[in-house]
Amino acid sequence: MNRRQKAVGYHHESMMGGGKIVEVIDPPDSRGIYRAKVSVNGIEKIPVSTFFQRIGTELKFLMQLTKLMKINALLTVNQVYMQEGLLRV
């Protein structure tokens, strides 16, 4: 939840915290990326979230993401996430 009490975030299952996947909208594609409806503390997040295949621990995921962000410093987080096969291990 952000300061405006809007449901935000959640793009990897290991980071769910107060979030919950309510419904998978699109099954995983060739990169393992899928879309799902999410609720955060009982409030539905709009729009749906993109998720990445489970690649192990949250730490491993964050380390991989940090490495990719350094390589692609000019890209936004979403652009890095969506590149072909980027988060596959």
PyMOL Python script that loads the backbone (N, CA, C, O; Angstrom):
from pymol import cmd

cmd.read_pdbstr("""\
ATOM      1  N   MET A   1       0.851  -1.169   0.000  1.00  0.00           N
ATOM      2  CA  MET A   1       0.000   0.000   0.000  1.00  0.00           C
ATOM      3  C   MET A   1       0.903   1.240   0.000  1.00  0.00           C
ATOM      4  O   MET A   1       1.891   1.303   0.732  1.00  0.00           O
ATOM      5  N   ASN A   2       0.553   2.205  -0.818  1.00  0.00           N
ATOM      6  CA  ASN A   2       1.322   3.441  -0.797  1.00  0.00           C
ATOM      7  C   ASN A   2       0.669   4.432   0.176  1.00  0.00           C
ATOM      8  O   ASN A   2      -0.311   4.103   0.843  1.00  0.00           O
ATOM      9  N   ARG A   3       1.209   5.616   0.245  1.00  0.00           N
ATOM     10  CA  ARG A   3       0.686   6.596   1.216  1.00  0.00           C
ATOM     11  C   ARG A   3      -0.733   7.054   0.893  1.00  0.00           C
ATOM     12  O   ARG A   3      -1.424   7.599   1.754  1.00  0.00           O
ATOM     13  N   ARG A   4      -1.165   6.833  -0.347  1.00  0.00           N
ATOM     14  CA  ARG A   4      -2.542   7.187  -0.734  1.00  0.00           C
ATOM     15  C   ARG A   4      -3.498   6.010  -0.540  1.00  0.00           C
ATOM     16  O   ARG A   4      -4.649   6.047  -0.974  1.00  0.00           O
ATOM     17  N   GLN A   5      -2.996   4.972   0.120  1.00  0.00           N
ATOM     18  CA  GLN A   5      -3.772   3.755   0.376  1.00  0.00           C
ATOM     19  C   GLN A   5      -4.164   3.025  -0.903  1.00  0.00           C
ATOM     20  O   GLN A   5      -5.197   2.358  -0.953  1.00  0.00           O
ATOM     21  N   LYS A   6      -3.330   3.157  -1.939  1.00  0.00           N
ATOM     22  CA  LYS A   6      -3.525   2.421  -3.185  1.00  0.00           C
ATOM     23  C   LYS A   6      -2.668   1.163  -3.141  1.00  0.00           C
ATOM     24  O   LYS A   6      -1.547   1.186  -2.634  1.00  0.00           O
ATOM     25  N   ALA A   7      -3.199   0.071  -3.672  1.00  0.00           N
ATOM     26  CA  ALA A   7      -2.447  -1.177  -3.757  1.00  0.00           C
ATOM     27  C   ALA A   7      -1.435  -1.050  -4.892  1.00  0.00           C
ATOM     28  O   ALA A   7      -1.816  -0.801  -6.036  1.00  0.00           O
ATOM     29  N   VAL A   8      -0.148  -1.219  -4.588  1.00  0.00           N
ATOM     30  CA  VAL A   8       0.911  -1.071  -5.585  1.00  0.00           C
ATOM     31  C   VAL A   8       1.945  -2.176  -5.411  1.00  0.00           C
ATOM     32  O   VAL A   8       1.999  -2.842  -4.377  1.00  0.00           O
ATOM     33  N   GLY A   9       2.771  -2.358  -6.450  1.00  0.00           N
ATOM     34  CA  GLY A   9       3.898  -3.280  -6.370  1.00  0.00           C
ATOM     35  C   GLY A   9       3.525  -4.725  -6.634  1.00  0.00           C
ATOM     36  O   GLY A   9       2.506  -5.017  -7.259  1.00  0.00           O
ATOM     37  N   TYR A  10       4.362  -5.618  -6.152  1.00  0.00           N
ATOM     38  CA  TYR A  10       4.209  -7.069  -6.242  1.00  0.00           C
ATOM     39  C   TYR A  10       4.377  -7.590  -7.657  1.00  0.00           C
ATOM     40  O   TYR A  10       3.430  -7.626  -8.443  1.00  0.00           O
ATOM     41  N   HIS A  11       5.609  -7.996  -7.967  1.00  0.00           N
ATOM     42  CA  HIS A  11       5.909  -8.550  -9.281  1.00  0.00           C
ATOM     43  C   HIS A  11       6.689  -9.856  -9.181  1.00  0.00           C
ATOM     44  O   HIS A  11       7.200 -10.349 -10.187  1.00  0.00           O
ATOM     45  N   HIS A  12       6.784 -10.419  -7.984  1.00  0.00           N
ATOM     46  CA  HIS A  12       7.427 -11.720  -7.802  1.00  0.00           C
ATOM     47  C   HIS A  12       6.790 -12.374  -6.599  1.00  0.00           C
ATOM     48  O   HIS A  12       6.601 -11.735  -5.564  1.00  0.00           O
ATOM     49  N   GLU A  13       6.457 -13.648  -6.728  1.00  0.00           N
ATOM     50  CA  GLU A  13       5.723 -14.336  -5.672  1.00  0.00           C
ATOM     51  C   GLU A  13       6.421 -14.290  -4.318  1.00  0.00           C
ATOM     52  O   GLU A  13       5.745 -14.236  -3.291  1.00  0.00           O
ATOM     53  N   SER A  14       7.750 -14.309  -4.285  1.00  0.00           N
ATOM     54  CA  SER A  14       8.461 -14.317  -3.007  1.00  0.00           C
ATOM     55  C   SER A  14       8.370 -12.977  -2.284  1.00  0.00           C
ATOM     56  O   SER A  14       8.766 -12.886  -1.122  1.00  0.00           O
ATOM     57  N   MET A  15       7.857 -11.931  -2.940  1.00  0.00           N
ATOM     58  CA  MET A  15       7.747 -10.602  -2.338  1.00  0.00           C
ATOM     59  C   MET A  15       6.323 -10.282  -1.899  1.00  0.00           C
ATOM     60  O   MET A  15       6.015  -9.119  -1.640  1.00  0.00           O
ATOM     61  N   MET A  16       5.463 -11.263  -1.810  1.00  0.00           N
ATOM     62  CA  MET A  16       4.046 -11.002  -1.621  1.00  0.00           C
ATOM     63  C   MET A  16       3.715 -10.270  -0.319  1.00  0.00           C
ATOM     64  O   MET A  16       2.826  -9.419  -0.334  1.00  0.00           O
ATOM     65  N   GLY A  17       4.365 -10.546   0.784  1.00  0.00           N
ATOM     66  CA  GLY A  17       4.060  -9.824   2.025  1.00  0.00           C
ATOM     67  C   GLY A  17       2.580  -9.815   2.302  1.00  0.00           C
ATOM     68  O   GLY A  17       2.007 -10.866   2.587  1.00  0.00           O
ATOM     69  N   GLY A  18       1.932  -8.649   2.226  1.00  0.00           N
ATOM     70  CA  GLY A  18       0.492  -8.533   2.438  1.00  0.00           C
ATOM     71  C   GLY A  18      -0.314  -8.748   1.177  1.00  0.00           C
ATOM     72  O   GLY A  18      -1.533  -8.581   1.184  1.00  0.00           O
ATOM     73  N   GLY A  19       0.353  -9.118   0.086  1.00  0.00           N
ATOM     74  CA  GLY A  19      -0.329  -9.309  -1.188  1.00  0.00           C
ATOM     75  C   GLY A  19      -0.715 -10.753  -1.438  1.00  0.00           C
ATOM     76  O   GLY A  19      -0.178 -11.674  -0.821  1.00  0.00           O
ATOM     77  N   LYS A  20      -1.654 -10.935  -2.352  1.00  0.00           N
ATOM     78  CA  LYS A  20      -2.145 -12.266  -2.688  1.00  0.00           C
ATOM     79  C   LYS A  20      -2.527 -12.282  -4.163  1.00  0.00           C
ATOM     80  O   LYS A  20      -3.193 -11.370  -4.652  1.00  0.00           O
ATOM     81  N   ILE A  21      -2.096 -13.336  -4.870  1.00  0.00           N
ATOM     82  CA  ILE A  21      -2.534 -13.511  -6.255  1.00  0.00           C
ATOM     83  C   ILE A  21      -3.969 -14.004  -6.212  1.00  0.00           C
ATOM     84  O   ILE A  21      -4.252 -15.069  -5.663  1.00  0.00           O
ATOM     85  N   VAL A  22      -4.878 -13.220  -6.796  1.00  0.00           N
ATOM     86  CA  VAL A  22      -6.304 -13.542  -6.792  1.00  0.00           C
ATOM     87  C   VAL A  22      -6.658 -14.411  -7.991  1.00  0.00           C
ATOM     88  O   VAL A  22      -7.408 -15.378  -7.860  1.00  0.00           O
ATOM     89  N   GLU A  23      -6.116 -14.067  -9.164  1.00  0.00           N
ATOM     90  CA  GLU A  23      -6.448 -14.792 -10.392  1.00  0.00           C
ATOM     91  C   GLU A  23      -5.344 -14.589 -11.418  1.00  0.00           C
ATOM     92  O   GLU A  23      -4.902 -13.463 -11.648  1.00  0.00           O
ATOM     93  N   VAL A  24      -4.897 -15.683 -12.037  1.00  0.00           N
ATOM     94  CA  VAL A  24      -3.932 -15.591 -13.131  1.00  0.00           C
ATOM     95  C   VAL A  24      -4.711 -15.253 -14.394  1.00  0.00           C
ATOM     96  O   VAL A  24      -5.606 -15.999 -14.793  1.00  0.00           O
ATOM     97  N   ILE A  25      -4.375 -14.129 -15.025  1.00  0.00           N
ATOM     98  CA  ILE A  25      -5.069 -13.644 -16.223  1.00  0.00           C
ATOM     99  C   ILE A  25      -4.486 -14.276 -17.480  1.00  0.00           C
ATOM    100  O   ILE A  25      -5.227 -14.770 -18.330  1.00  0.00           O
ATOM    101  N   ASP A  26      -3.162 -14.262 -17.602  1.00  0.00           N
ATOM    102  CA  ASP A  26      -2.469 -14.852 -18.747  1.00  0.00           C
ATOM    103  C   ASP A  26      -1.449 -15.855 -18.229  1.00  0.00           C
ATOM    104  O   ASP A  26      -0.695 -15.536 -17.310  1.00  0.00           O
ATOM    105  N   PRO A  27      -1.403 -17.069 -18.798  1.00  0.00           N
ATOM    106  CA  PRO A  27      -0.417 -18.063 -18.360  1.00  0.00           C
ATOM    107  C   PRO A  27       0.997 -17.616 -18.723  1.00  0.00           C
ATOM    108  O   PRO A  27       1.164 -16.698 -19.526  1.00  0.00           O
ATOM    109  N   PRO A  28       2.026 -18.258 -18.138  1.00  0.00           N
ATOM    110  CA  PRO A  28       3.405 -17.880 -18.451  1.00  0.00           C
ATOM    111  C   PRO A  28       3.699 -17.969 -19.946  1.00  0.00           C
ATOM    112  O   PRO A  28       3.301 -18.917 -20.623  1.00  0.00           O
ATOM    113  N   ASP A  29       4.411 -16.947 -20.442  1.00  0.00           N
ATOM    114  CA  ASP A  29       4.821 -16.964 -21.843  1.00  0.00           C
ATOM    115  C   ASP A  29       6.162 -17.687 -21.960  1.00  0.00           C
ATOM    116  O   ASP A  29       6.599 -18.328 -21.004  1.00  0.00           O
ATOM    117  N   SER A  30       6.813 -17.594 -23.103  1.00  0.00           N
ATOM    118  CA  SER A  30       8.085 -18.293 -23.334  1.00  0.00           C
ATOM    119  C   SER A  30       9.191 -17.826 -22.398  1.00  0.00           C
ATOM    120  O   SER A  30      10.184 -18.529 -22.209  1.00  0.00           O
ATOM    121  N   ARG A  31       9.024 -16.641 -21.810  1.00  0.00           N
ATOM    122  CA  ARG A  31      10.018 -16.106 -20.868  1.00  0.00           C
ATOM    123  C   ARG A  31       9.649 -16.397 -19.425  1.00  0.00           C
ATOM    124  O   ARG A  31      10.398 -16.051 -18.512  1.00  0.00           O
ATOM    125  N   GLY A  32       8.502 -17.031 -19.208  1.00  0.00           N
ATOM    126  CA  GLY A  32       8.054 -17.317 -17.851  1.00  0.00           C
ATOM    127  C   GLY A  32       7.315 -16.158 -17.215  1.00  0.00           C
ATOM    128  O   GLY A  32       7.061 -16.181 -16.011  1.00  0.00           O
ATOM    129  N   ILE A  33       6.960 -15.139 -17.996  1.00  0.00           N
ATOM    130  CA  ILE A  33       6.250 -13.971 -17.473  1.00  0.00           C
ATOM    131  C   ILE A  33       4.751 -14.196 -17.618  1.00  0.00           C
ATOM    132  O   ILE A  33       4.269 -14.562 -18.690  1.00  0.00           O
ATOM    133  N   TYR A  34       4.021 -13.975 -16.530  1.00  0.00           N
ATOM    134  CA  TYR A  34       2.569 -14.101 -16.582  1.00  0.00           C
ATOM    135  C   TYR A  34       1.917 -12.904 -15.912  1.00  0.00           C
ATOM    136  O   TYR A  34       2.571 -12.169 -15.172  1.00  0.00           O
ATOM    137  N   ARG A  35       0.614 -12.704 -16.173  1.00  0.00           N
ATOM    138  CA  ARG A  35      -0.128 -11.579 -15.595  1.00  0.00           C
ATOM    139  C   ARG A  35      -1.179 -12.121 -14.639  1.00  0.00           C
ATOM    140  O   ARG A  35      -1.798 -13.156 -14.888  1.00  0.00           O
ATOM    141  N   ALA A  36      -1.366 -11.395 -13.534  1.00  0.00           N
ATOM    142  CA  ALA A  36      -2.330 -11.849 -12.536  1.00  0.00           C
ATOM    143  C   ALA A  36      -2.962 -10.669 -11.812  1.00  0.00           C
ATOM    144  O   ALA A  36      -2.352  -9.611 -11.654  1.00  0.00           O
ATOM    145  N   LYS A  37      -4.211 -10.881 -11.375  1.00  0.00           N
ATOM    146  CA  LYS A  37      -4.864  -9.912 -10.496  1.00  0.00           C
ATOM    147  C   LYS A  37      -4.308 -10.131  -9.097  1.00  0.00           C
ATOM    148  O   LYS A  37      -4.116 -11.268  -8.665  1.00  0.00           O
ATOM    149  N   VAL A  38      -4.051  -9.035  -8.394  1.00  0.00           N
ATOM    150  CA  VAL A  38      -3.454  -9.089  -7.065  1.00  0.00           C
ATOM    151  C   VAL A  38      -4.289  -8.268  -6.101  1.00  0.00           C
ATOM    152  O   VAL A  38      -4.833  -7.227  -6.469  1.00  0.00           O
ATOM    153  N   SER A  39      -4.391  -8.740  -4.864  1.00  0.00           N
ATOM    154  CA  SER A  39      -4.972  -7.901  -3.817  1.00  0.00           C
ATOM    155  C   SER A  39      -3.897  -7.669  -2.765  1.00  0.00           C
ATOM    156  O   SER A  39      -3.105  -8.563  -2.464  1.00  0.00           O
ATOM    157  N   VAL A  40      -3.875  -6.474  -2.215  1.00  0.00           N
ATOM    158  CA  VAL A  40      -2.921  -6.097  -1.181  1.00  0.00           C
ATOM    159  C   VAL A  40      -3.725  -5.711   0.047  1.00  0.00           C
ATOM    160  O   VAL A  40      -4.493  -4.749   0.022  1.00  0.00           O
ATOM    161  N   ASN A  41      -3.544  -6.464   1.114  1.00  0.00           N
ATOM    162  CA  ASN A  41      -4.314  -6.236   2.344  1.00  0.00           C
ATOM    163  C   ASN A  41      -5.808  -6.138   2.053  1.00  0.00           C
ATOM    164  O   ASN A  41      -6.511  -5.306   2.626  1.00  0.00           O
ATOM    165  N   GLY A  42      -6.284  -7.005   1.147  1.00  0.00           N
ATOM    166  CA  GLY A  42      -7.708  -7.060   0.824  1.00  0.00           C
ATOM    167  C   GLY A  42      -8.181  -6.055  -0.208  1.00  0.00           C
ATOM    168  O   GLY A  42      -9.363  -6.048  -0.553  1.00  0.00           O
ATOM    169  N   ILE A  43      -7.286  -5.193  -0.718  1.00  0.00           N
ATOM    170  CA  ILE A  43      -7.655  -4.191  -1.723  1.00  0.00           C
ATOM    171  C   ILE A  43      -7.070  -4.613  -3.065  1.00  0.00           C
ATOM    172  O   ILE A  43      -5.865  -4.839  -3.175  1.00  0.00           O
ATOM    173  N   GLU A  44      -7.933  -4.720  -4.103  1.00  0.00           N
ATOM    174  CA  GLU A  44      -7.464  -5.154  -5.416  1.00  0.00           C
ATOM    175  C   GLU A  44      -6.562  -4.099  -6.044  1.00  0.00           C
ATOM    176  O   GLU A  44      -6.884  -2.911  -6.062  1.00  0.00           O
ATOM    177  N   LYS A  45      -5.420  -4.564  -6.559  1.00  0.00           N
ATOM    178  CA  LYS A  45      -4.479  -3.675  -7.238  1.00  0.00           C
ATOM    179  C   LYS A  45      -4.944  -3.494  -8.681  1.00  0.00           C
ATOM    180  O   LYS A  45      -5.274  -4.467  -9.359  1.00  0.00           O
ATOM    181  N   ILE A  46      -4.970  -2.255  -9.141  1.00  0.00           N
ATOM    182  CA  ILE A  46      -5.317  -1.924 -10.522  1.00  0.00           C
ATOM    183  C   ILE A  46      -4.107  -1.208 -11.102  1.00  0.00           C
ATOM    184  O   ILE A  46      -3.632  -0.275 -10.456  1.00  0.00           O
ATOM    185  N   PRO A  47      -3.582  -1.551 -12.230  1.00  0.00           N
ATOM    186  CA  PRO A  47      -3.946  -2.650 -13.119  1.00  0.00           C
ATOM    187  C   PRO A  47      -3.370  -3.967 -12.623  1.00  0.00           C
ATOM    188  O   PRO A  47      -2.788  -4.028 -11.540  1.00  0.00           O
ATOM    189  N   VAL A  48      -3.534  -5.028 -13.422  1.00  0.00           N
ATOM    190  CA  VAL A  48      -2.989  -6.330 -13.044  1.00  0.00           C
ATOM    191  C   VAL A  48      -1.470  -6.250 -13.005  1.00  0.00           C
ATOM    192  O   VAL A  48      -0.873  -5.367 -13.622  1.00  0.00           O
ATOM    193  N   SER A  49      -0.844  -7.175 -12.277  1.00  0.00           N
ATOM    194  CA  SER A  49       0.615  -7.216 -12.165  1.00  0.00           C
ATOM    195  C   SER A  49       1.200  -8.210 -13.149  1.00  0.00           C
ATOM    196  O   SER A  49       0.564  -9.203 -13.502  1.00  0.00           O
ATOM    197  N   THR A  50       2.417  -7.931 -13.588  1.00  0.00           N
ATOM    198  CA  THR A  50       3.182  -8.931 -14.328  1.00  0.00           C
ATOM    199  C   THR A  50       4.052  -9.648 -13.314  1.00  0.00           C
ATOM    200  O   THR A  50       4.605  -9.025 -12.408  1.00  0.00           O
ATOM    201  N   PHE A  51       4.171 -10.951 -13.465  1.00  0.00           N
ATOM    202  CA  PHE A  51       4.986 -11.760 -12.564  1.00  0.00           C
ATOM    203  C   PHE A  51       6.004 -12.538 -13.369  1.00  0.00           C
ATOM    204  O   PHE A  51       5.839 -12.760 -14.569  1.00  0.00           O
ATOM    205  N   PHE A  52       7.051 -12.946 -12.692  1.00  0.00           N
ATOM    206  CA  PHE A  52       8.131 -13.692 -13.302  1.00  0.00           C
ATOM    207  C   PHE A  52       8.189 -15.056 -12.667  1.00  0.00           C
ATOM    208  O   PHE A  52       7.864 -15.231 -11.493  1.00  0.00           O
ATOM    209  N   GLN A  53       8.610 -16.028 -13.465  1.00  0.00           N
ATOM    210  CA  GLN A  53       8.681 -17.385 -12.942  1.00  0.00           C
ATOM    211  C   GLN A  53       9.477 -17.414 -11.647  1.00  0.00           C
ATOM    212  O   GLN A  53      10.366 -16.593 -11.422  1.00  0.00           O
ATOM    213  N   ARG A  54       9.147 -18.353 -10.825  1.00  0.00           N
ATOM    214  CA  ARG A  54       9.855 -18.523  -9.557  1.00  0.00           C
ATOM    215  C   ARG A  54      11.288 -18.945  -9.881  1.00  0.00           C
ATOM    216  O   ARG A  54      11.492 -19.967 -10.537  1.00  0.00           O
ATOM    217  N   ILE A  55      12.276 -18.183  -9.435  1.00  0.00           N
ATOM    218  CA  ILE A  55      13.677 -18.496  -9.750  1.00  0.00           C
ATOM    219  C   ILE A  55      14.484 -18.788  -8.494  1.00  0.00           C
ATOM    220  O   ILE A  55      15.713 -18.719  -8.524  1.00  0.00           O
ATOM    221  N   GLY A  56      13.835 -19.103  -7.422  1.00  0.00           N
ATOM    222  CA  GLY A  56      14.557 -19.398  -6.196  1.00  0.00           C
ATOM    223  C   GLY A  56      14.212 -18.380  -5.129  1.00  0.00           C
ATOM    224  O   GLY A  56      13.069 -17.934  -5.025  1.00  0.00           O
ATOM    225  N   THR A  57      15.189 -18.023  -4.355  1.00  0.00           N
ATOM    226  CA  THR A  57      14.955 -17.132  -3.229  1.00  0.00           C
ATOM    227  C   THR A  57      14.788 -15.685  -3.674  1.00  0.00           C
ATOM    228  O   THR A  57      15.188 -15.301  -4.773  1.00  0.00           O
ATOM    229  N   GLU A  58      14.195 -14.906  -2.802  1.00  0.00           N
ATOM    230  CA  GLU A  58      14.043 -13.472  -3.070  1.00  0.00           C
ATOM    231  C   GLU A  58      15.411 -12.825  -3.239  1.00  0.00           C
ATOM    232  O   GLU A  58      15.585 -11.962  -4.100  1.00  0.00           O
ATOM    233  N   LEU A  59      16.384 -13.235  -2.425  1.00  0.00           N
ATOM    234  CA  LEU A  59      17.725 -12.661  -2.514  1.00  0.00           C
ATOM    235  C   LEU A  59      18.331 -12.923  -3.893  1.00  0.00           C
ATOM    236  O   LEU A  59      18.921 -12.024  -4.492  1.00  0.00           O
ATOM    237  N   LYS A  60      18.189 -14.143  -4.393  1.00  0.00           N
ATOM    238  CA  LYS A  60      18.712 -14.475  -5.714  1.00  0.00           C
ATOM    239  C   LYS A  60      18.043 -13.611  -6.785  1.00  0.00           C
ATOM    240  O   LYS A  60      18.708 -13.105  -7.689  1.00  0.00           O
ATOM    241  N   PHE A  61      16.734 -13.449  -6.677  1.00  0.00           N
ATOM    242  CA  PHE A  61      15.983 -12.614  -7.612  1.00  0.00           C
ATOM    243  C   PHE A  61      16.492 -11.176  -7.578  1.00  0.00           C
ATOM    244  O   PHE A  61      16.746 -10.582  -8.626  1.00  0.00           O
ATOM    245  N   LEU A  62      16.642 -10.618  -6.382  1.00  0.00           N
ATOM    246  CA  LEU A  62      17.085  -9.229  -6.249  1.00  0.00           C
ATOM    247  C   LEU A  62      18.515  -9.037  -6.738  1.00  0.00           C
ATOM    248  O   LEU A  62      18.837  -8.012  -7.340  1.00  0.00           O
ATOM    249  N   MET A  63      19.370 -10.017  -6.482  1.00  0.00           N
ATOM    250  CA  MET A  63      20.753  -9.921  -6.963  1.00  0.00           C
ATOM    251  C   MET A  63      20.787  -9.917  -8.489  1.00  0.00           C
ATOM    252  O   MET A  63      21.521  -9.136  -9.094  1.00  0.00           O
ATOM    253  N   GLN A  64      19.993 -10.790  -9.109  1.00  0.00           N
ATOM    254  CA  GLN A  64      19.932 -10.837 -10.574  1.00  0.00           C
ATOM    255  C   GLN A  64      19.385  -9.524 -11.127  1.00  0.00           C
ATOM    256  O   GLN A  64      19.913  -8.990 -12.101  1.00  0.00           O
ATOM    257  N   LEU A  65      18.328  -9.007 -10.505  1.00  0.00           N
ATOM    258  CA  LEU A  65      17.731  -7.753 -10.954  1.00  0.00           C
ATOM    259  C   LEU A  65      18.720  -6.599 -10.826  1.00  0.00           C
ATOM    260  O   LEU A  65      18.835  -5.781 -11.739  1.00  0.00           O
ATOM    261  N   THR A  66      19.434  -6.523  -9.706  1.00  0.00           N
ATOM    262  CA  THR A  66      20.426  -5.466  -9.490  1.00  0.00           C
ATOM    263  C   THR A  66      21.516  -5.531 -10.554  1.00  0.00           C
ATOM    264  O   THR A  66      21.915  -4.506 -11.107  1.00  0.00           O
ATOM    265  N   LYS A  67      21.989  -6.724 -10.833  1.00  0.00           N
ATOM    266  CA  LYS A  67      23.015  -6.907 -11.865  1.00  0.00           C
ATOM    267  C   LYS A  67      22.512  -6.404 -13.218  1.00  0.00           C
ATOM    268  O   LYS A  67      23.228  -5.699 -13.929  1.00  0.00           O
ATOM    269  N   LEU A  68      21.300  -6.764 -13.562  1.00  0.00           N
ATOM    270  CA  LEU A  68      20.736  -6.351 -14.845  1.00  0.00           C
ATOM    271  C   LEU A  68      20.507  -4.851 -14.905  1.00  0.00           C
ATOM    272  O   LEU A  68      20.704  -4.240 -15.955  1.00  0.00           O
ATOM    273  N   MET A  69      20.098  -4.249 -13.801  1.00  0.00           N
ATOM    274  CA  MET A  69      19.873  -2.803 -13.771  1.00  0.00           C
ATOM    275  C   MET A  69      21.186  -2.045 -13.963  1.00  0.00           C
ATOM    276  O   MET A  69      21.203  -0.992 -14.602  1.00  0.00           O
ATOM    277  N   LYS A  70      22.283  -2.568 -13.419  1.00  0.00           N
ATOM    278  CA  LYS A  70      23.583  -1.912 -13.600  1.00  0.00           C
ATOM    279  C   LYS A  70      24.022  -1.977 -15.056  1.00  0.00           C
ATOM    280  O   LYS A  70      24.565  -1.011 -15.592  1.00  0.00           O
ATOM    281  N   ILE A  71      23.787  -3.106 -15.685  1.00  0.00           N
ATOM    282  CA  ILE A  71      24.147  -3.274 -17.097  1.00  0.00           C
ATOM    283  C   ILE A  71      23.294  -2.357 -17.972  1.00  0.00           C
ATOM    284  O   ILE A  71      23.789  -1.751 -18.923  1.00  0.00           O
ATOM    285  N   ASN A  72      22.021  -2.265 -17.641  1.00  0.00           N
ATOM    286  CA  ASN A  72      21.055  -1.494 -18.437  1.00  0.00           C
ATOM    287  C   ASN A  72      20.621  -0.247 -17.668  1.00  0.00           C
ATOM    288  O   ASN A  72      19.427  -0.018 -17.480  1.00  0.00           O
ATOM    289  N   ALA A  73      21.578   0.551 -17.229  1.00  0.00           N
ATOM    290  CA  ALA A  73      21.309   1.669 -16.328  1.00  0.00           C
ATOM    291  C   ALA A  73      20.291   2.671 -16.854  1.00  0.00           C
ATOM    292  O   ALA A  73      19.646   3.353 -16.058  1.00  0.00           O
ATOM    293  N   LEU A  74      20.128   2.783 -18.156  1.00  0.00           N
ATOM    294  CA  LEU A  74      19.210   3.769 -18.710  1.00  0.00           C
ATOM    295  C   LEU A  74      17.790   3.237 -18.879  1.00  0.00           C
ATOM    296  O   LEU A  74      16.887   3.987 -19.252  1.00  0.00           O
ATOM    297  N   LEU A  75      17.587   1.957 -18.611  1.00  0.00           N
ATOM    298  CA  LEU A  75      16.263   1.366 -18.762  1.00  0.00           C
ATOM    299  C   LEU A  75      15.479   1.467 -17.464  1.00  0.00           C
ATOM    300  O   LEU A  75      16.059   1.490 -16.378  1.00  0.00           O
ATOM    301  N   THR A  76      14.174   1.527 -17.580  1.00  0.00           N
ATOM    302  CA  THR A  76      13.344   1.486 -16.382  1.00  0.00           C
ATOM    303  C   THR A  76      13.288   0.055 -15.876  1.00  0.00           C
ATOM    304  O   THR A  76      13.648  -0.878 -16.593  1.00  0.00           O
ATOM    305  N   VAL A  77      12.840  -0.116 -14.651  1.00  0.00           N
ATOM    306  CA  VAL A  77      12.701  -1.451 -14.078  1.00  0.00           C
ATOM    307  C   VAL A  77      11.797  -2.311 -14.950  1.00  0.00           C
ATOM    308  O   VAL A  77      12.134  -3.462 -15.231  1.00  0.00           O
ATOM    309  N   ASN A  78      10.659  -1.783 -15.382  1.00  0.00           N
ATOM    310  CA  ASN A  78       9.740  -2.562 -16.207  1.00  0.00           C
ATOM    311  C   ASN A  78      10.367  -2.961 -17.534  1.00  0.00           C
ATOM    312  O   ASN A  78      10.123  -4.067 -18.015  1.00  0.00           O
ATOM    313  N   GLN A  79      11.170  -2.088 -18.138  1.00  0.00           N
ATOM    314  CA  GLN A  79      11.835  -2.440 -19.390  1.00  0.00           C
ATOM    315  C   GLN A  79      12.825  -3.579 -19.172  1.00  0.00           C
ATOM    316  O   GLN A  79      12.930  -4.484 -20.000  1.00  0.00           O
ATOM    317  N   VAL A  80      13.542  -3.532 -18.069  1.00  0.00           N
ATOM    318  CA  VAL A  80      14.493  -4.600 -17.762  1.00  0.00           C
ATOM    319  C   VAL A  80      13.753  -5.910 -17.557  1.00  0.00           C
ATOM    320  O   VAL A  80      14.160  -6.942 -18.090  1.00  0.00           O
ATOM    321  N   TYR A  81      12.665  -5.878 -16.788  1.00  0.00           N
ATOM    322  CA  TYR A  81      11.882  -7.089 -16.534  1.00  0.00           C
ATOM    323  C   TYR A  81      11.399  -7.729 -17.824  1.00  0.00           C
ATOM    324  O   TYR A  81      11.407  -8.954 -17.945  1.00  0.00           O
ATOM    325  N   MET A  82      10.982  -6.926 -18.784  1.00  0.00           N
ATOM    326  CA  MET A  82      10.298  -7.439 -19.958  1.00  0.00           C
ATOM    327  C   MET A  82      11.223  -7.868 -21.096  1.00  0.00           C
ATOM    328  O   MET A  82      10.748  -8.388 -22.106  1.00  0.00           O
ATOM    329  N   GLN A  83      12.530  -7.661 -20.954  1.00  0.00           N
ATOM    330  CA  GLN A  83      13.432  -8.083 -22.024  1.00  0.00           C
ATOM    331  C   GLN A  83      13.418  -9.604 -22.147  1.00  0.00           C
ATOM    332  O   GLN A  83      13.199 -10.313 -21.164  1.00  0.00           O
ATOM    333  N   GLU A  84      13.646 -10.082 -23.323  1.00  0.00           N
ATOM    334  CA  GLU A  84      13.571 -11.514 -23.636  1.00  0.00           C
ATOM    335  C   GLU A  84      14.413 -12.362 -22.691  1.00  0.00           C
ATOM    336  O   GLU A  84      15.637 -12.239 -22.655  1.00  0.00           O
ATOM    337  N   GLY A  85      13.745 -13.225 -21.928  1.00  0.00           N
ATOM    338  CA  GLY A  85      14.418 -14.202 -21.091  1.00  0.00           C
ATOM    339  C   GLY A  85      15.296 -13.635 -20.004  1.00  0.00           C
ATOM    340  O   GLY A  85      16.138 -14.354 -19.466  1.00  0.00           O
ATOM    341  N   LEU A  86      15.132 -12.388 -19.665  1.00  0.00           N
ATOM    342  CA  LEU A  86      16.071 -11.689 -18.799  1.00  0.00           C
ATOM    343  C   LEU A  86      16.221 -12.303 -17.416  1.00  0.00           C
ATOM    344  O   LEU A  86      17.337 -12.358 -16.898  1.00  0.00           O
ATOM    345  N   LEU A  87      15.155 -12.759 -16.810  1.00  0.00           N
ATOM    346  CA  LEU A  87      15.236 -13.233 -15.438  1.00  0.00           C
ATOM    347  C   LEU A  87      15.272 -14.751 -15.320  1.00  0.00           C
ATOM    348  O   LEU A  87      15.154 -15.283 -14.216  1.00  0.00           O
ATOM    349  N   ARG A  88      15.431 -15.444 -16.414  1.00  0.00           N
ATOM    350  CA  ARG A  88      15.552 -16.904 -16.355  1.00  0.00           C
ATOM    351  C   ARG A  88      16.906 -17.266 -15.782  1.00  0.00           C
ATOM    352  O   ARG A  88      17.910 -16.618 -16.076  1.00  0.00           O
ATOM    353  N   VAL A  89      16.929 -18.297 -14.967  1.00  0.00           N
ATOM    354  CA  VAL A  89      18.179 -18.760 -14.357  1.00  0.00           C
ATOM    355  C   VAL A  89      18.414 -20.191 -14.760  1.00  0.00           C
ATOM    356  O   VAL A  89      19.413 -20.789 -14.360  1.00  0.00           O
TER     357      VAL A  89
END
""", "prot")
cmd.dss("prot")
cmd.show_as("cartoon", "prot")
cmd.util.cbc("prot")
cmd.orient("prot")
